[in-house]
Structures are given as structure tokens and as C-alpha cells.
């Protein structure tokens, strides 16, 4: 039997090399022409044949990502072939696995779960890197499904009792618990032929899936074995009451009704939570993590303990002090207009904050809607400073004057020089790039 791996940009190299153990002949098609000479040499050295079209064969299995723009009859998506390649891994077979997907909040949910599952020394794949609990295994790693293979290889021979894998565009089906954080924007994929919501439906191959309630009702109500969570809808399996937002700690009561666990239990209860979640979109991430942990049948006491230790993610969603100033950071390659809207809404709870807004382009598959973002800024009454390439473009679309400072660090220096106590930095970028500046 022969295999053709389509798309070597989104993890196809890892998949092609792994398939060599299972298929007599493996072909690889670099449809985006991104393959460098070093990678070509590795593939050729390992017996992978590079092609620029579908080879003629009566017994060929085609493996392509779900967002592939080509009109192909696919035998396995990249997600599905990862499950095939890891299905005989004895260590994984006896280890509880959580996979996290969605449009926004994936990394935050993974890091909340890391704190909750800390005693299990979890193996983690996230957009920040691959980790064994607090030990970094690899920094620059993508969240394509193939990176799960790489993460498992990195942890060979190491001790872990749980896995938390962040995955773009759905799940592999390996998970005991899948989490779909939200579909806040149903952006186009496959060259505009399909929507992200269709691709992310792969997460429902998990044994039980936890899904944001609105997304479930709108896109996925045909699926069973689902627990839902919501900030506002009381017919979800998990929802909050008595929310008291704070910059350092948010307190709330979590209500649970009819939530199913992988062990066959059903939860109907309520309990208090105290953690870092200074606004509604943080709270939604929190409910996703609590839903996933309960579904895995983690004790309420352990969930409470883990979330008390969660302080945000350095350089992503976090809070830090600079003298008398408090800086709240939202740095993320996937920041979009909805995330900006949520953060500006959170700013209304603070006294006269300064908001620094901007970022880079070309760092995520989904670019930002400049017109929508400009409208959100027009409607805001907060003091805003625009910065970076993104800020410059948005400034051109505004009808009112909003100051622009080219460099992010200069914008931050200016904000620190004012009498305003709170500074909110919303910046679309990879945190590692900011560290280099």
C-alpha cells in the first residue's frame, strides 16, 4: 500500500516520516512550495518521494489537512492519520488525554488544565511550546495535529499520567475528553469553500466533548456525549453565578447540572472558584477548563486548588506590576476583532485605563478584520494608543483622531509616564518575537 501526504507546511513532514513504518511507499506533495533544502534532504534520505501532483497508483491513500484548498478525495485528514499513527502507543493508551480546540482561548484553557492536573505531571502541547509539566521540551512547535506525534516522541521514556494537547481545527479522536472553547468567528478555510466550524467538528470524535453552549446549539447539536458550558445560559451543563470580577482574583460560584464523566458519573452540584479571570472571555476559558476537568472526573477540590494557582500566562493573558502601575497583557497571534471587543469591555470596569492596541500581520492563518476593529474603536470611550503595523492600518480607517506611536515599547513608555494606574496592552504577535525586541 502507498501513501501520499499533501501539504508539508502544516506538519506533513512529520506525518510522512512516521508513515514510512506503515506504508511500502510514501509520496509527499509540497502544495505551498514552502519546503527548504534541509527538509527536502531529510525526506529524500528517508525514502520519501517528492511529487507535484497525485501519483498514478491503484492502491494509494491520500492524506491531507481538513483545510486543504485542493479538490481531492481524501482517505485521512491529518488529524485522523495522527490517531492511526499513535493508536498502538501503549503509554498513550493507558493515559487520560484532553484535546483542546476552538477559535479563541485554547492556550489559556490548556494552561488552566496544567495547573489542575499538576499532580499528574502532564505532557502538554500548546502554542507556547511542548512541556512536561513545568519543564520545556521544545519551544518553537506548532499546534498542527502532527505536533502531537512530535510531543509524544520528545517525552519518550519520561513519566506522565495525563496529556493535554492543543490542536488547531479539531481533534484527532485520541482524546478521552475534547474541549471546543468557542466559535466566536467562523472564518473561511479551504480557499473560502468551507468554514472553520466544519473542521473543528473533528473534536466530537473524542469520547466526551465539552463545547461552548451557543456553538453547540448553532453548529453541533447533532452530536451526542457532549457537556456544554456558558457564561449566560442556564440550560448549559456548567454556568456561573455570583460573579465578582477582580484584577488579581475573580470569585464566582460554578453551577453544574447533568454533567457526564468518562467514568460514568453524573455531576449535579455547585462550588466556589477563585482564580485569575478579570473579564468575560477569561471566564469562558475558565468554564471550559472546569468542564474538561470534571468530565475527566477530577475532584472539585483539585480543580479549586489548581485554579487558585493560575495567574495567567506570561506574555499572553496576564497581569504584572510596574511600580504603582498595573499592566494587563493580551499578546496573542490570534487576536481578532471579537477579542478586542471583549477586552475593551473589560476595561470599563477599571478607572481611566490607557489601552495600547496594535500588532503584526502574517502570523496566523486568520487575519484581523480591520473595518470591524475600527468600528469597535470608534464606539469605545476609553483612551487608546495605536501601535505597530496593525495600529497604523486601523488608524487610517478611523473618523476620529486616535494617537499612533510606531513602536510598542515607546507606546508602553508613554503610558507608564502618565498618571493613569492601569495599562492594557492588546497586541497581535508571537510573544517570542516581543522578547527579541
Residue pairs with C-beta under 8 A, 6 or more apart in sequence:
1 23
1 24
1 59
1 61
2 23
2 24
2 25
2 26
2 27
2 55
2 57
2 59
2 60
2 61
3 19
3 22
3 23
3 25
3 26
3 27
3 60
3 61
3 62
3 63
4 26
4 27
4 28
4 29
4 51
4 54
4 55
4 60
4 61
4 62
4 63
5 12
5 15
5 16
5 19
5 26
5 27
5 28
5 29
5 63
5 64
6 12
6 29
6 31
6 62
6 63
6 64
6 65
6 68
6 70
6 72
6 74
7 29
7 30
7 31
7 32
7 64
7 65
7 68
7 78
8 16
8 28
8 29
8 30
8 31
8 32
8 34
8 35
8 39
9 30
9 31
9 32
9 34
10 65
10 67
10 78
10 142
10 144
10 146
11 65
11 78
11 142
11 144
11 145
11 146
11 147
12 28
12 30
12 65
12 78
12 146
13 28
13 35
13 39
13 42
13 43
13 146
14 146
14 147
14 149
14 150
15 63
15 78
15 81
15 82
15 85
15 146
15 149
16 26
16 28
16 43
16 48
17 42
17 43
17 46
17 48
18 85
18 149
19 26
19 63
19 81
19 85
20 26
20 46
20 47
20 48
22 84
22 85
23 61
25 49
26 47
26 48
26 49
27 48
27 49
27 50
27 51
27 55
27 60
28 43
28 48
28 49
28 50
28 51
29 50
29 51
29 52
29 53
29 54
30 50
30 52
31 68
31 69
31 70
35 50
40 50
43 50
44 50
49 55
54 60
54 62
54 72
61 75
61 76
62 72
62 73
62 74
62 75
62 76
63 74
63 75
63 76
63 77
63 78
63 81
64 70
64 72
64 74
64 77
64 78
65 77
65 78
65 144
65 169
66 77
66 78
66 79
66 169
66 170
66 189
66 190
66 198
66 199
66 202
67 169
67 189
67 190
67 194
67 199
67 365
68 74
68 190
69 190
69 191
69 193
76 84
77 202
78 144
78 145
78 146
79 145
79 167
79 169
79 170
79 171
79 172
79 173
79 202
80 172
80 173
80 202
82 145
82 146
82 148
82 149
82 172
82 174
83 172
83 173
83 174
83 205
85 149
86 92
86 148
86 149
86 152
86 172
86 174
87 174
89 152
91 152
92 152
92 163
92 174
95 123
95 160
95 161
95 162
95 163
96 120
96 161
96 162
96 163
96 176
96 177
96 262
96 296
97 162
97 163
97 164
97 165
97 174
97 175
97 176
97 177
98 113
98 162
98 163
98 164
98 165
98 175
98 176
98 177
98 178
98 179
98 292
98 296
99 165
99 166
99 167
99 171
99 172
99 174
99 175
99 177
99 178
99 179
99 203
99 206
100 106
100 109
100 110
100 113
100 164
100 165
100 166
100 167
100 178
100 179
100 181
100 288
100 292
101 166
101 167
101 168
101 169
101 170
101 171
101 178
101 179
101 180
101 181
101 200
101 202
101 203
102 109
102 179
102 180
102 181
102 182
102 183
102 200
102 212
102 288
103 181
103 182
103 183
103 184
103 185
103 186
103 187
103 196
103 200
103 334
103 336
104 181
104 182
104 184
104 281
104 334
104 336
104 338
104 339
105 181
105 182
105 281
105 284
105 285
105 288
106 126
106 127
106 143
106 166
106 181
107 126
107 127
107 128
107 166
107 313
107 316
107 332
108 282
108 285
108 313
108 316
108 317
109 179
109 181
109 285
109 288
109 289
109 292
110 124
110 126
110 164
110 166
111 126
111 128
111 310
111 313
112 275
112 285
112 286
112 289
112 306
112 307
112 310
113 122
113 164
113 289
113 292
113 293
114 122
114 124
114 131
114 133
114 164
115 306
115 307
115 309
115 310
116 289
116 293
116 298
116 302
116 303
116 306
116 307
117 162
117 164
117 293
117 298
117 306
118 133
118 306
118 309
119 302
120 160
120 161
120 162
121 132
121 133
121 159
121 160
121 161
121 162
122 132
122 133
122 160
122 161
122 162
122 163
122 164
123 130
123 131
123 132
123 151
123 152
123 155
123 158
123 160
123 162
123 163
123 164
124 130
124 131
124 132
124 133
124 151
124 163
124 164
124 165
125 141
125 143
125 147
125 148
125 151
125 164
125 165
125 166
125 167
126 143
126 164
126 166
127 142
127 143
127 166
127 333
128 139
128 313
128 316
128 431
129 136
129 137
129 138
129 139
129 140
129 141
130 136
130 137
130 138
130 141
130 147
130 150
130 151
130 154
130 155
131 137
132 155
132 158
132 160
133 160
137 151
137 154
137 155
138 150
138 151
138 154
139 432
140 432
141 147
141 150
141 151
142 168
143 166
143 167
143 168
144 167
144 168
145 167
145 168
145 172
148 165
148 167
148 172
148 174
151 165
165 174
165 175
167 203
169 189
169 196
169 199
169 200
169 202
170 199
170 200
170 201
170 202
170 203
171 178
171 202
171 203
171 204
171 205
171 206
172 202
172 205
173 202
173 205
173 206
175 203
175 205
175 206
175 207
176 206
176 207
176 208
176 262
176 296
177 206
177 207
177 208
177 209
177 210
177 262
177 292
177 295
177 296
178 203
178 204
178 205
178 206
178 208
178 209
178 210
179 203
179 209
179 210
179 211
179 288
179 289
179 291
179 292
180 200
180 203
180 209
180 210
180 211
180 212
180 215
180 216
180 220
181 212
181 284
181 285
181 288
182 212
182 214
182 215
182 284
183 196
183 197
183 200
183 212
183 215
183 218
183 219
184 336
184 338
184 339
185 196
185 336
185 337
185 338
185 366
186 195
186 196
186 197
186 219
187 195
187 196
187 366
188 194
188 195
188 196
189 195
189 196
189 198
189 199
189 365
196 366
197 215
197 219
197 220
201 219
201 220
201 223
203 209
203 211
204 220
204 223
204 226
207 225
207 262
208 225
208 226
208 227
208 260
208 261
208 262
208 295
209 223
209 225
209 226
209 227
210 226
210 227
210 228
210 229
210 288
210 291
210 292
210 295
211 220
211 226
211 227
211 228
211 229
212 228
212 229
212 230
212 284
212 288
213 228
213 229
213 230
213 233
213 235
213 236
214 230
214 233
216 223
216 226
216 228
220 226
225 260
227 237
227 238
227 259
227 260
227 291
227 294
227 295
228 236
228 237
228 238
228 291
229 236
229 237
229 238
229 239
229 284
229 287
229 288
229 290
229 291
230 236
230 238
230 239
230 287
231 239
231 240
231 280
231 283
231 284
231 287
232 239
233 239
234 255
237 256
237 257
237 258
237 259
237 291
238 254
238 255
238 256
238 259
238 287
238 290
238 291
238 294
239 254
239 255
239 287
240 252
240 253
240 254
240 255
240 283
240 287
241 252
241 253
241 255
241 270
242 251
242 252
242 253
243 250
243 251
243 252
243 283
244 250
244 251
244 252
245 277
245 278
245 279
245 346
245 349
246 278
247 278
247 319
247 326
247 328
247 350
247 422
248 276
248 319
249 274
249 275
249 276
250 274
250 275
250 276
250 277
250 278
250 282
250 283
251 272
251 273
251 274
252 272
252 273
252 283
253 270
253 271
253 272
253 273
254 270
254 271
254 272
254 273
254 287
254 290
255 270
256 267
256 268
256 269
256 270
256 271
256 294
257 267
257 268
258 266
258 267
258 268
259 266
259 267
259 268
259 291
259 294
259 295
260 266
260 295
261 267
261 294
261 295
261 296
261 297
262 295
262 296
262 297
263 297
265 297
267 294
269 300
271 300
271 304
272 304
273 286
273 290
273 303
273 304
273 307
274 304
274 307
274 308
275 286
275 307
275 308
275 310
276 282
276 310
276 311
276 312
276 318
276 319
277 283
277 285
277 286
278 319
278 328
278 346
278 349
279 342
279 343
279 345
279 346
279 349
280 342
280 345
280 346
281 339
281 342
281 343
281 346
282 317
286 307
289 307
290 303
290 307
293 302
293 303
293 306
294 300
294 303
311 318
311 319
312 318
312 319
314 431
315 329
315 331
315 431
315 434
315 435
316 329
316 330
316 331
316 332
316 431
317 329
317 330
317 332
318 328
318 329
319 326
319 327
319 328
319 329
320 326
320 327
320 329
321 327
322 416
324 421
325 416
325 421
325 422
325 423
326 421
326 422
326 423
327 412
327 423
327 424
327 425
328 422
328 423
328 424
328 425
329 425
329 427
330 339
330 343
330 424
330 425
330 426
330 427
331 425
331 427
331 429
331 431
331 434
332 339
332 428
332 429
333 363
333 364
333 428
333 429
333 430
334 364
334 366
334 428
335 359
335 368
335 426
335 427
335 428
336 366
336 368
336 369
337 368
337 369
337 372
337 373
337 376
339 426
340 357
340 373
340 376
340 377
340 426
341 376
343 355
343 424
343 426
344 355
344 376
344 377
344 380
344 382
346 424
347 353
347 355
347 382
347 422
347 424
348 382
350 422
350 424
351 421
351 422
352 383
352 420
352 421
352 422
353 382
353 383
353 420
353 421
353 422
353 423
353 424
354 383
354 384
354 385
354 415
354 418
354 420
354 422
354 423
354 424
355 382
355 383
355 384
355 385
355 423
355 424
355 426
356 384
356 385
356 387
356 408
356 411
356 412
356 415
356 423
356 424
356 425
356 426
356 427
357 377
357 384
357 385
357 386
357 387
357 391
357 394
357 426
357 427
358 386
358 387
358 388
358 389
358 390
358 391
358 392
358 394
358 408
358 411
358 426
358 427
358 428
359 368
359 388
359 389
359 390
359 391
359 426
359 427
359 428
359 429
360 388
360 389
360 390
360 428
360 429
360 433
361 367
361 389
361 390
363 428
363 429
363 430
363 433
368 390
368 428
370 390
370 393
370 394
370 397
371 397
373 394
374 394
374 397
374 398
377 384
377 394
377 398
377 402
378 398
378 399
378 400
383 420
384 402
385 402
385 403
385 404
385 405
385 411
385 414
385 415
386 392
386 394
386 395
386 402
386 403
386 404
386 405
387 404
387 405
387 406
387 407
387 408
387 410
387 411
387 427
388 406
388 407
388 408
388 427
388 428
388 429
390 428
391 404
392 404
392 406
395 402
395 404
405 411
405 414
408 425
408 427
408 434
408 437
409 437
412 423
412 425
415 423
416 423
427 434
